Amino acid sequence: ALVFSGATFALKVTSGLSHFMGGMLLSAIGWREGPGIVQTPEVVQRLGMMNLIVPAAYVISFVSMLFYPINREAHEMALTQLRAQETLAKDAPLMDGAVEMEERVTANNVPAVVNGEPPSADSMQ
């Protein structure tokens, strides 16, 4: 239920922000509201220029992706590096703060998890 309510909330926030930004952009180009008001040619031209912003952003992002150096080999190399870092992180010793926490937990007769291993039956007695 929390996932669906979070997704609904995100949609409502996005919708509200898009309406707000649209109103701000219309105010910025001089859009006048009300019944019977005719927009000036400058405002109509600015409105047309606003409609070029999104397609221009798409073109810029597409062109920048053409120069991004990614292929299957580079992807596999990045995955290999990430796996190696993950292995190193698992084998790394505990930090000082974690050691202090471990000492406090074991001092209170609560079995501690050491290096990701659950306590043995001997340590729990």
PyMOL commands that set and color helices and strands:
alter all, ss='L'
color gray80, all
select helices_A, chain A and resi 2-28+41-66+72-91+96-107
alter helices_A, ss='H'
color red, helices_A
deselect
rebuild
show_as cartoon
